[in-house]
Amino acid sequence: MKLTLTQFVTLDGVVQAPGGPEEDPSGGFTHGGWSVPYGDEDFGRFMTEVFDRADAFLLGRRTYDVFAAYWPRVTDPEDPIATRLNGLPKYVASTTLTGADWQGTEVIGREDLVKDVTALKERPGRELQLHGSADLARSLLAHDLVDALHLLTFPVVLGSGGRLFAEGGLPTAFRHTGSRTTSKGVAINSYERAGRPEYGSYG
């Protein structure tokens, strides 16, 4: 399976707590829920397209807790996201979680996260999808395990909060594979990993 990352990001690179005030207030973050005002039909259509390609999900512990508290209660068989999340295999990366109540969930990464994720990618299927989960995403990017990115850039600057691309990250080149802009100004860009960066000089 191809490992894909879908991430919401502000113009100044913040990815922390896009979905609600209580999602992740760590570090005194007070801007939670910043993506919500930009939801529209274009946004929903893109997210449905993404989830339609999923054959399994990989989640960090915090994102798992947020998702598990909400999505199992969405039982509408016509909801394209809920049916995928509730029906497909889910893997939560955690060294402290002892069990997972959400049906179809397995805890991985207790001893060797890279080995476990590599094994998942070797299974047959289309996409192993990572949504949010910034800490986990940074770790997987550092090990060259993310095959494709969907970056949804929202037209807002927050000035503080956790970033996806940390200082000292692995230099990586990506190939742009698609773009669109929603009616509310969210720029959606897709990329596939293309190896190491190339360098030159304008001089």
Steps between C-alpha positions, in 0.01 A plus 500: 500500500604856438524713816328834446484795737213750497578808707324830571747790527484878545692748287766518773532122522292420808328160505393485864132444592325593174174332597399649835604696812545187713678293235854586611554790742855388583756777538222743587365495144178706488418497127344154472232464235660737248407287197127477576384833346641392163297184456291498181384263228836515319681403820256219571526368145879479518498326837247246373726428202793441736309264729364308201858386423572369851551135582633563854578787737804584710447742789703661774378462858346847534326484162376151581344626825325786314375277219393215730293737711302619196487274196359180656188703586447593134295206379351641179578236232505780240780692676806425283757588765335329797443177309868485407635588843265264681529212254866490398803387702653767723849501649587733785867568573558512874745375760256560788156398372417155632182441303273658242121490532420622149407196295767394252787679678843353573773668705844502333840653565556381856847371414590611146272747324702511178495120470127484569410772248729350238321167544160668458616665178600161362144369529279502189267794452478855370565754776597484865379846601640725770279795594635775723713325764780757462745339744466163331518663157830671586647168610389322183624783277839476673517133400389554138182300555244753372435446130255784430378821662172688478559844653188709552620855562244722672509880454574582862812589704507408870849598612546201728439128516655171396645465151520197273848554359742526788851641497745224414254298294613268221564694174245362255384598153136460396327503163185711471211281384189715534344819628166666550361789706174491691239774487619621842864521395651175628786408265523123462827367360605139457856371478682170458842431649773534237824425686762745618505869403716618211701821530632765264589865474340797324844654473 
